[in-house]
Amino acid sequence: MNDGGNLFEGIDAAAPQEVFERIVAQPGVLIERIVSTGQASPEGFWYDDPRDEWVVLLTGAAELEFEAHRMRMKPGDHVHIRAHCRHRVAWTDPQTPTVWLAVYFGG
C-alpha cells in the first residue's frame, strides 16, 4: 500500500511553535514537513546534527543563519547542510506559513 498525502493540507498557521511532521522514517533516512509561521530558533541555539540535511523551502520565506553567513530563502530555494554544520533558523515570515521539506540522511 502507498501512503500518500498533500504537503499543503492540514497546515495550522496559528500554531504557537514550529510543527514537525514525519513523512518517511526508515533506517538511514528521515523526511519531514516543517511548518513555521514567524518562529525562529531561540537566541544562542544552534542545530548540530550528526546527519546531513537537505532542505527545500516550498512556501513562505525564511533566513537560515550559519556561523559565517546568513542565507535568505524563498520558495524553490534549497540547501545541503553537511553533518555537524552549525545552523539556526534566524527568521520566518510571520504572515504566511513557511513550509519546508527536510531530508536527513547519513550519520
ChimeraX attribute file (.defattr): number of C-alpha atoms within 10 A of each C-alpha:
attribute: neighborCount
match mode: 1-to-1
recipient: residues
	/A:1	3
	/A:2	4
	/A:3	6
	/A:4	7
	/A:5	8
	/A:6	6
	/A:7	15
	/A:8	12
	/A:9	7
	/A:10	7
	/A:11	15
	/A:12	13
	/A:13	18
	/A:14	13
	/A:15	14
	/A:16	11
	/A:17	13
	/A:18	19
	/A:19	16
	/A:20	14
	/A:21	12
	/A:22	11
	/A:23	16
	/A:24	12
	/A:25	12
	/A:26	7
	/A:27	7
	/A:28	10
	/A:29	15
	/A:30	17
	/A:31	19
	/A:32	18
	/A:33	20
	/A:34	20
	/A:35	27
	/A:36	29
	/A:37	25
	/A:38	22
	/A:39	20
	/A:40	19
	/A:41	17
	/A:42	10
	/A:43	9
	/A:44	6
	/A:45	12
	/A:46	16
	/A:47	13
	/A:48	13
	/A:49	16
	/A:50	14
	/A:51	19
	/A:52	18
	/A:53	21
	/A:54	16
	/A:55	20
	/A:56	19
	/A:57	20
	/A:58	21
	/A:59	19
	/A:60	20
	/A:61	24
	/A:62	26
	/A:63	17
	/A:64	18
	/A:65	18
	/A:66	17
	/A:67	10
	/A:68	7
	/A:69	8
	/A:70	14
	/A:71	14
	/A:72	13
	/A:73	19
	/A:74	16
	/A:75	15
	/A:76	10
	/A:77	14
	/A:78	16
	/A:79	14
	/A:80	13
	/A:81	17
	/A:82	17
	/A:83	16
	/A:84	14
	/A:85	17
	/A:86	16
	/A:87	20
	/A:88	21
	/A:89	21
	/A:90	19
	/A:91	18
	/A:92	24
	/A:93	17
	/A:94	16
	/A:95	12
	/A:96	14
	/A:97	25
	/A:98	25
	/A:99	24
	/A:100	24
	/A:101	19
	/A:102	22
	/A:103	20
	/A:104	22
	/A:105	17
	/A:106	13
	/A:107	11
